[in-house]
Amino acid sequence: MRTERRCVFGRLTRFAGVADDGSLELYLELVRDRVLPVVRAIPGFSGYLALSDGERGEVLVLTLWASEQQMGDSEEATVQLRSEAADKVGATVLSVERFRVAISELDVASGSASHTR
C-alpha cells in the first residue's frame, strides 16, 4: 500500500551583517518577540529555522509552508518582516529563494519543539 506524501515548501533568506557583536542577539530577540508571533498566525506556516554563522556575520532563515500557494500568499507579510528585521540590526538581505522540501527529518534532542540560543 502506498501512502501519500505531503509536500512542504520552504523560503530560504540569507542575511549578511549579523555578527556576534550584539547584533545577532538583537536579531534573535526581534525574531522571538516580533517575527514568530506574526508568521505563526499566517495560514500554512509549518516551521522556522534560523542558522547563524558569527564568523561570517550571516544568518540563514528557512520558513516552511504547508503548500506552495500558502507560501506565496505569505509573501507580502514576510517581505515587510524581513525588511524590518534587517533594518533594526543593520543587516542586508543577500537573497531570498523558494524550494520544495525533498526530505524533512528533524529530531530536537532537547525534546522541545522550540530551541533558541
WOTAPE-V751407 format. One record per pair of residues at least 6 apart in sequence whose ideal C-beta (glycine too) atoms are under 6 Angstrom apart, sorted by the first residue. I is the first residue (numbers start at 1). J is the second residue. D is the distance in whole Angstrom. If there is no record, write none. Layout:
BEGIN
I,J,D
I,J,D
END
This chain:
BEGIN
8,46,6
8,64,6
8,101,4
9,65,5
9,68,5
9,71,5
9,100,6
10,62,5
10,64,5
10,99,5
10,101,5
11,63,5
11,98,5
12,62,5
12,97,5
13,61,5
13,96,5
14,60,5
14,94,4
14,95,5
15,59,4
15,91,5
15,93,6
16,58,5
16,92,5
16,94,5
17,57,6
17,90,6
17,91,4
17,92,5
18,24,5
18,27,5
18,57,6
18,59,5
18,89,6
18,91,5
19,54,6
19,57,4
20,54,4
23,89,5
24,52,6
26,89,5
27,89,5
30,85,6
30,88,6
35,81,5
39,45,5
42,74,5
43,70,6
44,65,5
44,66,4
44,67,6
44,70,3
46,64,4
46,65,6
46,66,5
47,64,4
48,63,5
49,62,4
50,59,6
50,61,5
51,60,4
52,59,5
65,71,4
82,93,6
86,93,5
END
